[in-house]
Amino acid sequence: MPDVAVIGIGMLPFGRHPERTVVDMGTEATLLALQDAGLPPARVGAGFFANALAGRLFGDMTIGQNVFGEAGINRIPVINVENACTSGSTAFYLAYNAVAAGQVEVALAAGAEKMCVPGFGLINSGENELETKLGLVTPASFALRAMRHMAEFGTTPAQLAAVSVKNRRHARHNPMAQFREPVTVEDVLTAPMIADPLTRLMCCPIADGAAAAILCSTASARRMQRAVQVKAAVLCSGSYENPQDLVRWETDYRVCRLAYEKAGVDPADLDLVECHDAFSIAEILHYEALGLCLPGEGGRLAAEGETALGGRIPVNTSGGLLSRGHPVAATGLAQVCEVITQLRGEAGQRQVAKAKIGLAHCAGGDKDGDTKSSTVLIFAV
């Protein structure tokens, strides 16, 4: 199978965009990615468009065809993708496979979401499951995970807060991030309580936004100095085992292991990570699944600065979901944009020195907080 590279990325600043539609935002991100790659729309051989909510909120269908058509891309296979929070990274995974299989020379993955609308609620999935009927819904399910981690490993509220403080500090230098003002541990701990022990500043904000990436075979990318190789693109679905282990997402551990094996690297080789910090406890749990530390040590890792810029393994240099915002279907591709920007050496004041290998991790579930799917994408220069 041919090797695959990312040759173009595009992203809009995440936040409230009341004047913009999903199609409008997705089109702009697509055009920015094409411009970054230096390719005309006619070069795209297949398009994968991620959106999780527009169908329910606005009754929209075949959004990908509308987005790509507005960008001048037509008469190609277009696949619309919905996979909860992993929608964007799943679109990337499908685009990667299309190029790797030799089906197309160039593929496009894009995702857009409009969430800052009146009456918006949680993703309408899992509503008939027992856990949801019992009230084990987001963010309460993540609060349970935090409480269990605290009971089992001695993790403290201050360690949970350290994740939010770090990510806000990183976001200060990211013009794409929604919230960029620094916060302190005290600010986080004294913010309004959402679900004990999670305060508002430990929970990611919703947002409008879009992001896109252009992929092609490495052979075609060799003449492009800013191309970044895709070393692994792995997607796993959940095991649906019950009862759950509240401090170990089996899907995460499995997808990380498979991705490392495919890429031929291990956690010690990574220079940076973007992970799915929908809540501060989620980032801590993902540290452990990714092998950045032993189980139970994630809180200490954050509190001691090991995952901050300048630390042993910087995590969420973009500000993560906690500060950048979380427009569901755009999130996975926003992570890709950050990792590619870092590996190109174009991240400015948040640049990780001598970054050569980066990883993007995204987890998707439903209202009960169970991980139904998980993706890991590994990149290298």
C-alpha positions in Angstrom: 0.0 0.0 0.0 1.3 3.5 -0.8 2.5 5.7 2.0 0.2 8.7 2.8 1.1 12.3 3.6 -0.8 15.4 4.7 -0.1 18.2 2.2 -2.7 20.9 3.2 -4.7 22.0 6.3 -7.4 24.6 6.9 -9.3 25.7 9.9 -11.6 28.5 11.2 -11.3 30.0 14.6 -13.6 28.1 17.0 -16.3 30.1 18.8 -19.7 31.7 18.3 -20.4 32.4 14.7 -24.1 33.3 14.6 -24.0 34.6 11.0 -22.5 31.5 9.5 -23.9 28.1 8.4 -22.4 24.7 8.5 -22.0 24.7 4.7 -20.4 28.2 4.8 -17.8 27.2 7.5 -17.1 23.8 5.9 -16.5 25.5 2.5 -14.1 28.0 3.9 -12.0 25.3 5.7 -11.9 23.3 2.6 -10.7 26.2 0.5 -8.1 27.1 3.1 -6.8 23.5 3.0 -6.7 23.5 -0.9 -4.8 26.8 -0.8 -2.4 25.5 1.8 -1.7 22.4 -0.4 -1.4 24.5 -3.6 -3.9 22.3 -5.3 -6.9 23.2 -7.5 -10.3 21.7 -6.5 -10.2 19.4 -9.6 -7.3 17.4 -8.1 -9.4 16.0 -5.3 -10.4 12.4 -6.1 -12.7 11.7 -3.0 -14.2 13.7 -0.2 -15.2 12.7 3.3 -17.3 15.2 5.2 -18.0 15.0 9.0 -21.0 16.4 10.8 -22.8 15.0 13.8 -25.6 17.5 14.5 -26.9 19.4 11.5 -29.3 16.7 10.5 -31.0 16.8 13.9 -30.8 20.5 14.5 -31.5 21.8 11.0 -32.8 18.8 9.0 -29.8 19.1 6.6 -28.8 16.1 4.5 -25.9 15.4 2.1 -24.0 18.3 3.6 -20.7 17.1 2.2 -21.9 17.4 -1.4 -23.1 20.9 -0.7 -19.8 21.9 1.0 -17.6 20.4 -1.6 -19.8 21.7 -4.4 -19.4 25.3 -3.1 -15.7 24.8 -3.1 -15.7 23.7 -6.7 -15.3 20.0 -6.0 -17.8 17.8 -7.8 -18.3 14.6 -9.8 -16.3 12.6 -7.2 -17.3 10.1 -4.5 -18.5 12.1 -1.4 -19.2 10.3 1.9 -20.9 12.0 4.8 -19.6 10.8 8.1 -21.2 10.8 11.6 -19.3 9.1 14.5 -20.0 11.4 17.5 -16.9 13.2 18.7 -14.7 11.1 16.4 -16.6 12.2 13.3 -13.7 14.4 12.0 -10.9 11.9 12.8 -13.1 9.1 11.2 -13.4 11.2 8.0 -9.6 11.5 8.1 -9.2 7.7 8.6 -11.4 7.1 5.6 -9.5 9.5 3.5 -6.3 7.9 4.5 -7.5 4.5 3.6 -8.7 5.7 0.2 -5.2 7.0 -0.7 -3.4 4.1 1.0 -5.5 1.6 -1.1 -4.6 3.4 -4.3 -8.2 4.3 -5.0 -7.4 8.0 -5.4 -4.3 10.1 -5.5 -5.7 12.9 -3.5 -8.4 12.8 -0.8 -10.1 15.5 1.3 -11.4 15.2 4.9 -13.4 18.1 6.3 -15.7 18.6 9.3 -17.9 21.4 10.4 -20.4 21.9 13.3 -22.8 24.6 14.4 -23.6 24.2 18.1 -24.1 27.7 19.4 -27.8 27.7 18.6 -30.9 28.2 20.9 -32.2 25.0 22.4 -29.1 23.0 21.7 -28.8 19.8 23.8 -26.5 16.8 24.1 -26.1 14.4 21.2 -29.3 12.4 20.9 -27.8 8.9 21.2 -28.0 6.3 23.9 -31.3 7.7 25.1 -32.8 4.2 25.5 -29.9 2.7 27.3 -30.2 1.7 30.9 -27.3 3.9 32.0 -28.9 7.0 30.4 -32.3 6.3 32.0 -30.5 6.1 35.4 -29.0 9.5 34.8 -25.5 8.5 34.1 -25.1 11.1 31.4 -22.4 13.5 30.4 -21.0 15.3 32.4 -22.1 13.1 35.3 -20.5 10.1 33.9 -17.2 11.9 33.7 -17.6 13.1 37.2 -18.0 9.5 38.3 -14.8 8.6 36.5 -13.1 11.5 38.3 -14.4 10.4 41.7 -13.3 6.8 41.0 -9.8 7.9 40.0 -9.6 10.0 43.1 -10.6 7.1 45.3 -8.4 4.5 43.6 -5.2 6.6 43.0 -5.5 9.6 45.3 -5.9 12.1 42.5 -6.8 15.5 43.8 -9.1 18.3 42.6 -6.0 20.5 42.2 -4.5 18.0 39.8 -7.8 18.0 37.8 -7.6 21.8 37.8 -3.9 21.7 36.6 -5.1 20.3 33.2 -7.4 23.2 32.7 -4.8 25.7 33.7 -2.2 24.2 31.4 -4.5 24.1 28.4 -5.6 27.7 28.9 -2.0 28.8 29.0 -1.3 27.0 25.7 -4.4 28.5 24.1 -3.1 32.0 24.9 -0.9 31.7 21.8 -3.5 30.0 19.5 -5.6 32.4 17.5 -7.9 29.5 16.6 -8.9 28.9 20.3 -12.2 30.1 21.8 -10.9 31.0 25.3 -7.4 32.4 25.6 -7.4 34.2 29.0 -5.1 32.5 31.5 -6.8 30.9 34.6 -5.3 29.8 37.9 -5.9 26.6 39.9 -8.0 28.7 42.3 -10.1 30.0 39.4 -10.8 26.5 38.3 -11.6 25.1 41.7 -13.9 28.0 42.6 -15.8 28.1 39.3 -19.5 27.0 39.4 -19.8 23.3 40.2 -21.3 21.3 37.3 -21.0 17.7 38.5 -18.9 17.1 41.6 -15.9 17.3 41.4 -16.0 18.9 37.9 -16.4 22.6 37.8 -17.3 24.6 34.8 -13.6 25.3 33.9 -13.0 21.5 33.9 -15.6 21.1 31.2 -15.1 21.9 27.5 -17.3 24.6 25.9 -19.4 24.0 22.8 -18.5 26.0 19.7 -19.1 26.6 16.0 -16.2 25.7 13.7 -14.7 23.8 10.8 -11.4 22.2 9.8 -10.1 20.2 6.9 -7.0 18.3 5.7 -5.8 17.2 2.2 -4.0 13.8 1.9 -2.1 12.3 -1.0 0.4 9.5 -1.6 3.9 10.1 -0.3 5.2 9.7 -3.9 3.2 12.7 -5.0 4.1 14.6 -1.8 7.9 14.4 -2.1 8.1 17.6 -4.1 6.2 19.4 -1.3 8.5 20.6 1.4 5.8 21.0 4.0 4.3 17.5 3.6 3.9 15.4 6.8 3.8 11.6 6.7 0.9 9.7 8.2 2.6 6.8 10.1 -0.7 5.3 11.4 -4.4 5.9 11.3 -6.4 3.5 13.5 -10.1 3.4 14.5 -11.5 1.1 17.0 -15.1 0.6 18.3 -16.0 -0.2 21.9 -16.3 -3.6 23.5 -19.6 -2.7 25.1 -18.6 -4.7 28.2 -20.6 -4.1 31.4 -19.8 -3.2 34.1 -17.3 -0.6 32.8 -13.9 0.0 34.4 -14.5 3.7 35.2 -10.8 4.6 35.1 -9.7 2.5 32.1 -11.3 2.9 28.7 -10.6 -0.5 27.1 -11.1 1.0 23.7 -8.4 3.6 24.3 -5.8 1.1 25.4 -6.6 -1.1 22.4 -6.5 1.7 19.8 -3.2 3.1 21.2 -1.5 -0.3 21.2 -2.5 -0.9 17.6 -1.5 2.6 16.4 2.0 2.3 18.1 2.5 -1.1 16.5 1.5 0.2 13.0 3.7 3.3 13.3 6.6 1.4 14.7 7.0 3.8 17.6 6.3 3.8 21.3 5.2 6.6 23.7 8.8 7.6 24.4 9.2 8.6 20.7 6.4 11.2 20.8 7.2 14.9 20.8 3.7 16.1 21.3 0.1 14.9 21.7 -3.3 16.3 21.0 -5.9 14.3 23.0 -9.6 14.5 23.7 -9.9 16.5 26.8 -13.7 16.9 26.9 -13.3 17.1 30.6 -10.1 17.5 32.7 -10.4 13.9 33.9 -10.6 12.7 30.3 -7.1 14.1 29.5 -5.7 12.4 32.6 -7.2 9.0 31.6 -5.9 9.4 28.1 -2.4 10.1 29.4 -2.5 6.7 31.0 -4.0 4.8 27.9 -1.5 6.5 25.7 1.3 5.2 27.9 2.6 8.6 28.8 2.6 7.4 32.4 1.6 4.4 34.5 -2.1 4.0 35.4 -3.0 6.3 38.3 -0.2 8.8 37.6 -2.0 11.1 35.2 -2.9 13.7 37.8 0.7 13.9 38.9 1.9 14.2 35.3 -0.3 17.3 34.8 0.4 18.9 38.1 4.2 18.6 37.8 4.2 20.3 34.4 5.4 17.3 32.4 2.6 17.8 29.8 3.1 21.5 29.5 5.1 23.3 26.8 8.7 22.8 27.8 7.8 19.6 29.7 8.7 16.0 28.8 5.7 15.5 26.5 3.6 18.5 25.7 -0.1 17.7 25.4 -2.8 19.9 23.8 -0.6 22.7 22.7 -3.6 24.1 20.9 -5.4 24.6 24.2 -7.4 21.3 23.7 -11.2 21.1 23.8 -11.1 22.8 27.2 -9.9 26.1 25.7 -10.2 25.7 21.9 -13.8 24.6 22.1 -15.5 21.5 20.9 -17.6 21.7 17.7 -18.1 18.0 17.7 -17.3 16.9 14.0 -14.6 19.5 13.6 -12.6 18.6 16.7 -10.7 15.5 15.3 -9.5 17.5 12.3 -8.6 20.5 14.4 -6.3 18.2 16.3 -4.8 17.1 13.0 -4.3 20.8 12.1 -2.4 21.4 15.3 -0.1 18.4 15.0 0.7 19.2 11.4 1.4 22.9 12.3 3.7 21.8 15.0 5.6 19.3 12.8 6.0 21.9 10.2 7.6 24.2 12.8 4.9 26.9 12.2 3.3 27.1 15.7 4.9 30.3 16.7 5.0 31.0 20.5 3.5 27.6 21.3 6.0 25.7 19.1 7.4 22.4 20.5 11.2 22.5 19.9 12.5 20.0 17.3 9.1 18.2 17.0 9.4 15.2 14.7 6.6 12.9 15.8 3.1 13.9 16.9 -0.1 12.0 17.8 -3.7 13.0 17.6 -6.2 11.0 19.8 -10.0 11.4 19.7 -12.7 9.5 21.6 -16.4 9.3 20.7 -19.2 8.2 22.8 -22.8 9.0 23.7 -24.5 10.6 26.6 -23.6 7.9 29.1 -19.9 8.7 28.5 -19.0 5.2 27.3 -16.3 5.2 24.6 -18.0 3.8 21.5 -15.1 4.6 19.2 -11.6 5.9 19.5 -9.0 7.1 16.9 -5.3 7.5 17.0 -3.4 9.2 14.2 0.4 9.4 14.2 2.4 11.8 12.1 6.1 12.2 11.4 8.6 14.4 9.5 
